[in-house]
Amino acid sequence: MLQDIQIGRYLPGDSFLHRMDARVKILLLVGFLLLVFFVENPAGVAVLCAATALLMVTSRVPLMLQLRSVRPILWIVVFTFLVHLFMTPGTAAFRLGVFTATWEGLARGGYIGLRLILLILLSTLLTLTTSPLRLTDGLEALMSPLRRVGIPVHELSMMMTIALRFVPTLLEEMDRIMKAQKARGMDFEQGNILRRLRAVVPILVPLFLSAFRRADELALAMEARCYHGGEGRTRMKEMRVGRLDYAAIGIFLAGAACVYLASLGGLRLAP
């Protein structure tokens, strides 16, 4: 289960998503997520799903690797679907004990679950096709206006990228610790809740120690390279918005317009 979490991992490649400017990718991701959250028309949702599937295929990242990122949140998707299924008022579909499922709840629950899946897939696609260095530079460039009000933009972007990059590292470390504890006879799946909570302690203690050790090593490495923030920092490769980026922006705007027009004449999902 832990190895299924792909957010924070980067796979080098030569697809158009890999070649796009990081700033453009971040902005397009934000715009895409806004569409995912605000479009509630079946036709618009279908267009968003088709666009996401097209991006996943053309990214040249193994499809199963991307789909595996959804597995850790499946229980959240199922729970959300069931809550909307039985708690949304409307026309009764069937009864399960004292709970009544409605057709409106079925539609709404399916849409909310699909919204969560698209959120994870798109976010994972960004990190899989963008190196941590470019992601840091892109975030810093987009937040640069905040420097005028005294916000340390470079430090914030560096912290967010390091935290994102350490997610798969810490997950791999946790997986190794769990396997080592199981080899010593530790059982994490049997017993009551209190016993399971006690079994987590032998995992958390070495995990925190490992995280602090890695953070200390990273700080020493940055100091050894005379790192002192973003002041006077230069880049080997300057970020430039090219024809591919302008084409992607144009396609996104055209697609957003199509989704909007589709939402005007269609049937909205039940609230």
VENNOR-V851531 format. One record per residue. RES is the residue in three letters. PHI is phi in whole degrees, -180 to 180 (none if undefined). NEAR is the number of other C-alpha atoms within 8 Angstrom. D_LAST is the distance of its C-alpha to the last C-alpha in Angstrom with 2 decimals. Layout:
# VENNOR-V851531
res=(RES & RES)
phi=(PHI & PHI)
near=(NEAR & NEAR)
d_last=(D_LAST & D_LAST)
This chain:
# VENNOR-V851531
res=(MET & LEU & GLN & ASP & ILE & GLN & ILE & GLY & ARG & TYR & LEU & PRO & GLY & ASP & SER & PHE & LEU & HIS & ARG & MET & ASP & ALA & ARG & VAL & LYS & ILE & LEU & LEU & LEU & VAL & GLY & PHE & LEU & LEU & LEU & VAL & PHE & PHE & VAL & GLU & ASN & PRO & ALA & GLY & VAL & ALA & VAL & LEU & CYS & ALA & ALA & THR & ALA & LEU & LEU & MET & VAL & THR & SER & ARG & VAL & PRO & LEU & MET & LEU & GLN & LEU & ARG & SER & VAL & ARG & PRO & ILE & LEU & TRP & ILE & VAL & VAL & PHE & THR & PHE & LEU & VAL & HIS & LEU & PHE & MET & THR & PRO & GLY & THR & ALA & ALA & PHE & ARG & LEU & GLY & VAL & PHE & THR & ALA & THR & TRP & GLU & GLY & LEU & ALA & ARG & GLY & GLY & TYR & ILE & GLY & LEU & ARG & LEU & ILE & LEU & LEU & ILE & LEU & LEU & SER & THR & LEU & LEU & THR & LEU & THR & THR & SER & PRO & LEU & ARG & LEU & THR & ASP & GLY & LEU & GLU & ALA & LEU & MET & SER & PRO & LEU & ARG & ARG & VAL & GLY & ILE & PRO & VAL & HIS & GLU & LEU & SER & MET & MET & MET & THR & ILE & ALA & LEU & ARG & PHE & VAL & PRO & THR & LEU & LEU & GLU & GLU & MET & ASP & ARG & ILE & MET & LYS & ALA & GLN & LYS & ALA & ARG & GLY & MET & ASP & PHE & GLU & GLN & GLY & ASN & ILE & LEU & ARG & ARG & LEU & ARG & ALA & VAL & VAL & PRO & ILE & LEU & VAL & PRO & LEU & PHE & LEU & SER & ALA & PHE & ARG & ARG & ALA & ASP & GLU & LEU & ALA & LEU & ALA & MET & GLU & ALA & ARG & CYS & TYR & HIS & GLY & GLY & GLU & GLY & ARG & THR & ARG & MET & LYS & GLU & MET & ARG & VAL & GLY & ARG & LEU & ASP & TYR & ALA & ALA & ILE & GLY & ILE & PHE & LEU & ALA & GLY & ALA & ALA & CYS & VAL & TYR & LEU & ALA & SER & LEU & GLY & GLY & LEU & ARG & LEU & ALA & PRO)
phi=(none & -64 & -71 & -81 & -77 & -106 & -63 & 102 & -94 & -126 & -116 & -60 & -167 & -130 & -77 & -66 & -68 & -65 & -85 & -69 & -66 & -62 & -63 & -66 & -63 & -65 & -64 & -66 & -63 & -61 & -63 & -64 & -67 & -63 & -64 & -60 & -83 & -105 & -81 & -126 & -102 & -54 & -65 & -65 & -63 & -64 & -65 & -64 & -64 & -65 & -65 & -64 & -62 & -65 & -64 & -64 & -72 & -77 & -72 & 63 & -92 & -48 & -62 & -65 & -64 & -72 & -68 & -63 & -68 & -81 & -57 & -63 & -105 & -61 & -67 & -68 & -63 & -65 & -62 & -63 & -62 & -67 & -61 & -70 & -62 & -99 & -106 & -86 & -70 & 158 & -77 & -67 & -102 & -162 & -117 & -132 & 68 & -89 & -99 & -119 & -88 & -119 & -66 & -65 & -67 & -63 & -67 & -67 & -63 & -65 & -69 & -64 & -63 & -65 & -62 & -65 & -65 & -63 & -60 & -68 & -63 & -70 & -65 & -65 & -63 & -64 & -73 & -70 & -111 & -131 & -68 & -57 & -66 & -68 & -65 & -63 & -63 & -66 & -63 & -64 & -65 & -71 & -94 & -57 & -60 & -72 & -63 & -65 & -103 & 86 & -86 & -73 & -64 & -61 & -64 & -65 & -65 & -65 & -63 & -65 & -70 & -63 & -61 & -65 & -70 & -82 & -58 & -64 & -64 & -69 & -66 & -64 & -64 & -64 & -63 & -65 & -65 & -63 & -66 & -67 & -69 & -65 & -65 & -93 & 97 & -74 & -118 & -100 & -116 & -113 & 97 & -78 & -64 & -63 & -67 & -68 & -65 & -65 & -69 & -77 & -58 & -63 & -92 & -67 & -61 & -66 & -67 & -65 & -62 & -65 & -65 & -66 & -66 & -65 & -64 & -65 & -64 & -66 & -63 & -64 & -64 & -69 & -67 & -64 & -96 & 60 & -75 & -140 & 97 & -89 & -66 & 73 & -79 & -114 & -122 & -68 & -124 & -75 & -79 & -136 & -87 & -105 & -63 & -61 & -68 & -64 & -65 & -64 & -64 & -63 & -64 & -64 & -64 & -65 & -65 & -63 & -65 & -64 & -63 & -65 & -65 & -67 & -75 & -74 & -105 & -100 & -91 & -77 & -71 & -65 & -73)
near=(6 & 8 & 7 & 11 & 12 & 13 & 12 & 12 & 9 & 10 & 7 & 8 & 8 & 7 & 9 & 9 & 9 & 11 & 7 & 11 & 12 & 11 & 11 & 11 & 11 & 11 & 8 & 10 & 11 & 8 & 8 & 8 & 9 & 8 & 9 & 12 & 8 & 6 & 11 & 10 & 12 & 11 & 10 & 13 & 11 & 8 & 9 & 10 & 9 & 8 & 8 & 11 & 8 & 8 & 8 & 12 & 9 & 8 & 11 & 8 & 11 & 6 & 8 & 6 & 10 & 14 & 9 & 10 & 14 & 13 & 10 & 10 & 7 & 8 & 7 & 7 & 12 & 9 & 8 & 11 & 14 & 9 & 9 & 12 & 15 & 11 & 9 & 11 & 7 & 8 & 7 & 9 & 8 & 7 & 9 & 7 & 5 & 5 & 7 & 12 & 15 & 15 & 11 & 14 & 16 & 12 & 10 & 14 & 14 & 9 & 8 & 11 & 12 & 8 & 10 & 9 & 10 & 11 & 10 & 10 & 13 & 10 & 10 & 13 & 10 & 11 & 13 & 15 & 13 & 11 & 10 & 11 & 6 & 9 & 12 & 11 & 10 & 12 & 11 & 11 & 8 & 8 & 9 & 8 & 6 & 10 & 10 & 6 & 5 & 6 & 7 & 8 & 11 & 9 & 9 & 8 & 12 & 9 & 8 & 8 & 11 & 9 & 8 & 9 & 11 & 9 & 10 & 12 & 8 & 10 & 10 & 10 & 9 & 10 & 9 & 8 & 11 & 9 & 8 & 8 & 11 & 9 & 7 & 6 & 6 & 8 & 7 & 7 & 5 & 6 & 7 & 6 & 6 & 7 & 8 & 12 & 8 & 8 & 11 & 9 & 8 & 9 & 12 & 8 & 8 & 9 & 12 & 8 & 8 & 8 & 9 & 8 & 8 & 8 & 8 & 8 & 8 & 8 & 8 & 8 & 8 & 9 & 9 & 7 & 6 & 6 & 7 & 6 & 7 & 7 & 5 & 4 & 6 & 4 & 5 & 4 & 4 & 5 & 5 & 5 & 10 & 7 & 6 & 9 & 11 & 9 & 8 & 8 & 10 & 8 & 8 & 9 & 8 & 8 & 8 & 9 & 8 & 8 & 13 & 10 & 8 & 11 & 15 & 6 & 6 & 9 & 7 & 8 & 10 & 7 & 5)
d_last=(33.12 & 34.32 & 35.79 & 32.45 & 31.18 & 32.04 & 30.70 & 33.85 & 36.04 & 37.68 & 39.21 & 41.73 & 41.47 & 42.20 & 38.97 & 37.67 & 35.07 & 38.00 & 39.92 & 37.27 & 37.64 & 35.78 & 34.59 & 33.04 & 31.34 & 29.82 & 28.57 & 27.17 & 25.42 & 23.76 & 22.76 & 21.48 & 19.37 & 17.90 & 16.97 & 15.48 & 13.21 & 12.27 & 12.33 & 9.24 & 11.48 & 13.21 & 16.54 & 16.10 & 15.11 & 18.17 & 20.34 & 19.47 & 20.31 & 23.48 & 24.50 & 24.16 & 26.20 & 28.76 & 29.18 & 29.69 & 32.33 & 34.17 & 34.36 & 37.08 & 35.82 & 36.04 & 32.80 & 33.05 & 33.56 & 30.26 & 28.36 & 30.03 & 28.22 & 24.98 & 26.78 & 26.90 & 23.11 & 22.43 & 22.31 & 19.57 & 17.55 & 18.31 & 17.59 & 14.13 & 13.45 & 14.97 & 13.16 & 9.68 & 11.65 & 13.28 & 11.20 & 7.92 & 9.20 & 10.01 & 13.08 & 15.36 & 16.56 & 19.18 & 20.40 & 21.83 & 24.00 & 22.18 & 18.73 & 16.72 & 14.61 & 12.08 & 11.57 & 7.78 & 8.42 & 11.06 & 9.29 & 6.75 & 9.93 & 12.11 & 10.57 & 10.69 & 14.15 & 15.24 & 14.42 & 16.71 & 19.32 & 19.55 & 19.94 & 22.84 & 24.43 & 24.60 & 25.91 & 28.41 & 29.53 & 30.42 & 32.67 & 34.18 & 35.35 & 36.32 & 39.29 & 39.03 & 41.63 & 39.84 & 36.53 & 38.39 & 40.00 & 36.78 & 35.00 & 38.13 & 38.41 & 34.84 & 35.25 & 38.80 & 38.05 & 37.30 & 41.02 & 41.84 & 40.32 & 42.16 & 39.51 & 41.22 & 39.18 & 41.42 & 41.43 & 37.65 & 37.11 & 39.87 & 38.39 & 34.92 & 36.55 & 38.95 & 36.23 & 34.24 & 37.47 & 38.43 & 35.31 & 36.81 & 40.24 & 39.27 & 37.34 & 40.49 & 42.56 & 40.40 & 40.72 & 44.50 & 44.73 & 42.81 & 45.09 & 48.12 & 47.08 & 46.46 & 49.89 & 51.32 & 49.80 & 46.64 & 43.86 & 40.27 & 38.56 & 40.49 & 40.83 & 38.58 & 36.24 & 39.13 & 41.31 & 38.73 & 38.25 & 42.03 & 42.15 & 39.93 & 42.54 & 45.09 & 42.48 & 41.21 & 44.70 & 46.14 & 42.87 & 43.00 & 46.72 & 46.16 & 43.48 & 45.85 & 48.71 & 46.82 & 45.77 & 49.43 & 50.69 & 48.28 & 49.42 & 53.05 & 52.55 & 51.00 & 53.85 & 56.42 & 55.12 & 55.45 & 51.75 & 51.19 & 47.83 & 46.91 & 49.74 & 52.07 & 50.23 & 50.63 & 48.96 & 50.75 & 48.13 & 46.59 & 43.04 & 42.97 & 40.27 & 41.64 & 41.01 & 38.72 & 36.45 & 36.44 & 35.68 & 32.71 & 31.39 & 31.92 & 30.19 & 27.14 & 26.99 & 27.45 & 24.73 & 22.29 & 23.30 & 22.74 & 19.20 & 18.55 & 20.30 & 18.44 & 15.06 & 16.65 & 17.49 & 14.95 & 11.88 & 8.53 & 6.40 & 3.84 & 0.00)
